[in-house]
Amino acid sequence: VVLRSGAKIGDEVFVAGNLGHSIAGLTCLQAGHVTPKEFVSAFRIPSPPYEIGPLAAIAGATSMIDVSDGLVADLGHIAKQSGVQINLDSSALAPSPEMVNVAQAFGTDAALWVLTGGEDHALVATFPRGAQVPNGMRKIGEVTRAGHGEILVDGSLFTHKSGHDHFA
């Protein structure tokens, strides 16, 4: 079993699946649009990367969680329960040009969709540096130091709303 509480300083953070696609699709649907199909389909029919979870565990993942409430919110659970800070690399999380265009059409920032959008059902995990990470996962950050669950982006504390909060 891979828990949320196992991330260690020096671990690298990897993700499998798309980020921000579902919120982009929901935004389009709420405005009466059924395209772009890539995003609308991501909202209507999620396709979680189920097969990567067991492979990540076998590969030595130190912590893991699905991304259903938003990347920052869900990584925050790992960071808090592990007593660490996690620093994300914005260049590794850059939204696609198509997502940027959709976000701009609605007057918002696609990078925030990637960081805070929920219902993507991606999988994020931490691994010791040098681990043989399963194909289909890409590095997006690292566990930098002891902390109280802080998430940083490019070294700066993330201060926007982090995603869905079940208790708010």
C-alpha positions as CSV (number, residue, x, y, z in Angstrom):
1,V,0.0,0.0,0.0
2,V,1.3,3.4,-0.9
3,L,0.2,6.1,1.5
4,R,0.0,9.9,1.3
5,S,2.4,10.1,4.2
6,G,5.5,8.6,2.7
7,A,7.0,11.5,0.7
8,K,10.7,12.2,1.6
9,I,12.9,15.2,1.1
10,G,14.7,14.7,-2.2
11,D,11.9,12.7,-3.8
12,E,10.8,13.7,-7.2
13,V,7.1,14.3,-8.1
14,F,5.6,12.6,-11.2
15,V,2.1,12.7,-12.7
16,A,0.2,10.4,-15.1
17,G,-2.8,11.8,-16.9
18,N,-4.0,15.2,-18.0
19,L,-4.4,18.2,-15.8
20,G,-6.9,21.0,-16.3
21,H,-8.8,19.3,-19.1
22,S,-11.9,18.6,-17.1
23,I,-12.3,22.2,-15.9
24,A,-11.7,23.4,-19.4
25,G,-14.5,21.1,-20.7
26,L,-16.9,22.1,-17.9
27,T,-16.3,25.8,-18.6
28,C,-17.1,25.2,-22.3
29,L,-20.2,23.3,-21.5
30,Q,-21.4,25.9,-19.0
31,A,-21.1,28.5,-21.8
32,G,-23.2,26.3,-24.2
33,H,-20.3,24.9,-26.2
34,V,-19.6,21.2,-27.0
35,T,-16.1,21.8,-28.3
36,P,-13.2,21.4,-28.1
37,K,-14.0,17.8,-27.9
38,E,-10.7,16.9,-26.1
39,F,-11.7,19.0,-23.1
40,V,-15.5,18.3,-23.1
41,S,-14.9,14.6,-23.3
42,A,-12.4,14.8,-20.4
43,F,-15.2,16.3,-18.2
44,R,-18.0,14.0,-19.4
45,I,-16.1,10.7,-19.6
46,P,-12.9,10.8,-17.4
47,S,-10.3,8.2,-18.3
48,P,-8.1,7.7,-15.2
49,P,-4.7,6.1,-15.7
50,Y,-5.7,3.1,-13.5
51,E,-3.0,0.8,-14.9
52,I,-0.2,3.1,-13.7
53,G,-1.1,2.9,-10.0
54,P,0.1,-0.6,-9.4
55,L,3.1,-0.1,-11.6
56,A,4.1,3.0,-9.6
57,A,3.8,1.0,-6.3
58,I,6.0,-1.7,-7.7
59,A,8.5,0.9,-8.9
60,G,8.8,2.2,-5.3
61,A,6.5,5.2,-5.1
62,T,6.9,6.7,-1.6
63,S,3.4,8.4,-1.7
64,M,0.6,8.6,-4.2
65,I,-2.9,10.2,-4.6
66,D,-5.4,10.7,-7.4
67,V,-6.0,14.2,-8.6
68,S,-9.7,14.8,-8.3
69,D,-9.8,18.0,-6.3
70,G,-7.0,19.8,-8.2
71,L,-3.2,19.2,-8.3
72,V,-2.3,21.7,-5.6
73,A,-5.0,20.6,-3.3
74,D,-4.3,16.9,-3.7
75,L,-0.5,17.3,-3.5
76,G,-1.1,19.4,-0.4
77,H,-2.6,16.3,1.2
78,I,0.7,14.4,0.5
79,A,2.8,17.3,1.6
80,K,0.9,17.8,4.9
81,Q,0.7,14.2,5.8
82,S,4.4,13.7,4.9
83,G,5.5,16.8,6.8
84,V,7.2,18.3,3.7
85,Q,7.1,21.1,1.1
86,I,6.7,20.3,-2.6
87,N,8.0,22.6,-5.3
88,L,6.3,22.3,-8.7
89,D,8.0,23.3,-12.0
90,S,5.7,25.4,-14.0
91,S,7.5,24.6,-17.3
92,A,6.7,20.9,-16.7
93,L,3.0,21.9,-16.2
94,A,2.7,24.2,-19.1
95,P,-0.8,24.0,-20.6
96,S,-1.2,23.1,-24.3
97,P,-1.8,26.0,-26.8
98,E,-5.3,24.7,-27.2
99,M,-6.0,25.0,-23.5
100,V,-4.4,28.5,-23.4
101,N,-6.8,29.6,-26.3
102,V,-9.9,28.2,-24.5
103,A,-8.9,29.9,-21.2
104,Q,-8.2,33.2,-22.9
105,A,-11.6,33.0,-24.6
106,F,-13.2,32.8,-21.1
107,G,-10.9,35.4,-19.6
108,T,-9.0,33.1,-17.3
109,D,-5.5,31.6,-17.0
110,A,-4.9,28.0,-18.3
111,A,-2.0,27.6,-15.9
112,L,-4.5,27.9,-13.0
113,W,-6.7,25.3,-14.6
114,V,-3.7,22.9,-14.6
115,L,-2.8,23.6,-11.0
116,T,-6.3,23.8,-9.5
117,G,-8.8,22.2,-11.8
118,G,-10.5,19.1,-10.4
119,E,-12.1,15.9,-11.8
120,D,-9.1,15.1,-14.0
121,H,-8.5,11.9,-12.1
122,A,-4.8,12.0,-12.9
123,L,-2.4,10.2,-10.6
124,V,0.5,11.9,-8.8
125,A,3.2,10.2,-6.9
126,T,6.6,10.8,-5.3
127,F,9.6,8.6,-6.0
128,P,13.2,8.5,-4.7
129,R,15.6,10.2,-7.1
130,G,16.7,7.8,-9.8
131,A,13.8,5.4,-9.5
132,Q,12.7,3.7,-12.7
133,V,9.3,5.5,-13.0
134,P,6.6,3.8,-15.1
135,N,6.2,4.9,-18.7
136,G,3.4,7.4,-18.9
137,M,4.5,9.5,-15.9
138,R,6.3,12.8,-16.2
139,K,8.3,14.7,-13.7
140,I,6.6,17.9,-12.4
141,G,8.5,18.8,-9.3
142,E,10.3,17.7,-6.2
143,V,10.0,17.4,-2.4
144,T,12.4,20.1,-1.2
145,R,12.3,20.3,2.6
146,A,10.5,19.6,5.8
147,G,7.3,21.6,6.1
148,H,3.6,21.7,6.9
149,G,2.1,20.9,3.6
150,E,3.2,23.9,1.6
151,I,3.1,23.8,-2.2
152,L,5.4,26.1,-4.1
153,V,5.5,26.8,-7.8
154,D,9.0,27.7,-9.1
155,G,10.1,28.4,-5.5
156,S,7.2,30.7,-4.6
157,L,4.4,29.7,-2.2
158,F,1.2,29.0,-4.1
159,T,-1.4,31.4,-2.7
160,H,-4.4,31.0,-5.0
161,K,-7.3,28.8,-4.1
162,S,-5.8,25.3,-4.4
163,G,-8.8,23.4,-5.7
164,H,-12.0,21.8,-4.4
165,D,-12.3,21.8,-0.6
166,H,-14.9,19.2,0.6
167,F,-15.3,21.0,3.9
168,A,-15.6,24.6,2.7
